[in-house]
Amino acid sequence: MQDEQDDHKETLFNSPIPLLIRLRNFIFGKEKPDSYTKVTFYLNFIPALLFFFWNIASFFAVYLRQLIQDQKGVPVDLIIRSRGEMLGFDGEEFVSRVQTFYSVSAICWFVVLFGTILIWRKRERFVYFIFGGTLFYLGMTIFYMNYSFFKEDITFFDKIIYLAVLANSLLYFLLLRKEKRGESLSFFGEDEQDSSAF
């Protein structure tokens, strides 16, 4: 009997699940928010996560362009330079700008991801991280690259997503401030307590 308990303790401590639960609680906290907060969190978290990984992948595609050409035969450097010339840049300058743009963009979307964690925790200051990260990214797109890059290389779908993230965040911020004043966060005037698992 004692041996079975010792074996159970060993497997429990070898399992990564308790560590993951502690990490989750450290990041998101132990309290579960209401349903509207969860929906707002996911509507912001999923696009921010996708843009974060897209910018990291794009940075490495530019940074490792010679390796990609050697391994796969894809002339990434030539493609980037020719696209830069079409947008009005010097080819070499554009390669450098694109590399800087994607690295800073990944940081911007990481800041937005941090803001979404603050949404989950219902902290009003989330708005600074989401608006700050998104607007800095958009400013870099237009002013550091150029308006032609923003207009032609950023898809219409991406622009809609940026607008949706900002609008969703602003609406949630206004409702959260309303709740902090003692009113309901819900549109329907009733507080909803959600006891479902994270």
Secondary structure, 3 states (H helix, E strand, C coil): CHHHHHHHHHHHHHCCHHHHHHHHHHHHCCCCCCHHHHHHHHHHHHHHHHHHHHHHHHHHHHHCHHHHHHHHCCCHHHHHHHHHHHCCCCHHHHHHHHHHHHHHHHHHHHHHHHHHHHHHCCCCCHHHHHHHHHHHHHHHHHHHHCHHHHHHHCCHHHHHHHHHHHHHHHHHHHHHHHHHCCCCCCCCCCCCCCCCCC
